[in-house]
Amino acid sequence: MRFLGLGVVWRRRLPRVLELSESSPAVLLSGSVAFRALPPSSAWTPSLVWDLRSYSTETQPQLTTGIIKIMEQRMVAIEQRSAYLHERVNQPEATTAEYSTANKELQQLEDTMELIRDLRAKQKEIDGLKSLLVECPEDKDMQHMATEEMSAAREEEKRLQLLLLKSLLPKDDADEKDCILEVRAGTGGEEASLFAMDIFKMYEKFSQKKGWQFDVVEIMVSDLKGYKEASAAISGPGAYGLLKFESGVHRVQRVPVTEKSGRIHTSAVSVAILPQASAVDVQVRNEDLKIDTYRSGGSGGQHANTTNSAVRITHLPSGLTVSIQDERSQHMNKSKALKVLYARLYELERSRQHASRSKLRAQQIGSGDRSERIRTYNFPQGRVTDHRVGITVHSIAEVLEGESLEALINALLLQEEMDAIASFTSGSSL
């Protein structure tokens, strides 16, 4: 493994047994701290990254001169923008719309401006202490006191710089939203359906461990009681932000229950994670919706539904269709169908807006597209490999129980943060 001097503290307990890939970004564990290692082909340069040697379980990373210089440029731009907006809201001739727009932007900048003011004040204090050290070279007591205060002030300056850097990185507004999980069996017949059930239950267990609400929207059962298709609404703080990179093709290699000769088969399941949206996030007119009701299928007998409780909603402009027959109530099925439809329309619009995503993100994390193979679950070897960050976890049972899944998720989120810093240093985003 070659290091290019980039390290990022990851203060979460992770599984000890991780296999690192030489050809793609990976994570090196040290106790409860993980460090990012980059491949030789990395576009990062040592002058713009943090020095791995500055890390320990107690210390924070040292910001390089390059990053601090860019931060200063952004700080000046924000200060100028804030001053301009203050002038706008204080102008008597400003219209209600102009006042509202300027005031809204001011509120969005307020947290960052508070950090900037605190950092400026701390840097002014440091300058004062420097002057004191120069002016009183013979006064040992004064030198000692100023040196101690300087050390504390430097630590506080670094803390504020790190907070400010995080606030300046580009953010996805959808990260704090709830999400819709959709799992579909792919190639592999009944075995794919059985694995789709395993994957669906894995996310259910993970959600429970996170204290999130996991509501099944619909499940289509196969002949062997696997899941042809399954969807759920997951509600909890930052649910979409944590799960968004789970979208893609999950491949399984194992001996199916239907296999008599013990041969290993390869099957696939597609996963989609969509941010939940409301009527506020997407504008849908009633005339754009075609709503059909029909009798839901079932096992017959006392389970047969004799009313038109199943609902199919078609969004005419986009052609998107959602059908739900999970509940006996037509009203509940319609509510679930609208929730899924809003999520799909919202994601469709987001995909259009983010069509020109960072090339680095697309290469290292992946696009999040459900057609992209992202992970392999190899049962004979007891391992799970994420192909985007080159990590293998040798505890497949724990992953499917929702235990070790967070190790893989955290690696992807760490890569996203590195991409955001790459974007920041290139000056492509504020």
Buried (B, 14 or more C-beta within 10 A) or exposed (E): EEBBBBBBBBEEEBBEEBEBBEEBBBBBBEEEBBBBBBBEEBEBEEEBBBEBEEBEEEEBBBBBEBBEEBBEEBBEEBBEBBEEBEEBBEEEEBEEEEBEBBBEBBEEBEEBBEBBEBBEEBBEBBEBBEEBBEEBEEEEEBBEBBEEBBEEBEEBBBBBBEBBBEBBBEEBEBBEBBBBBBBBBBEBBBBBBBBBBBBBBBBBBBBEEBEBEBEBBBBBBBEBEBBBBBBBBBBBEBBBBBBBBBBBBBBBBBBBEEEEEEEEBBBBBBBBBBBBBEEEBBEBEEEEBEEEBEEBEEEEEEEEBEEEBBBBBBBEEBEBBBBBBBBBEBEBBBEBBBBBBBBBBBBBBBEEEEEEBBEBBBBBBBBBBBEBBBBBBBBEEEBBBBBBBBBBBBBBEBBBBBBBBBBBBBBBBBBBBBBBBBBBBEEEEE
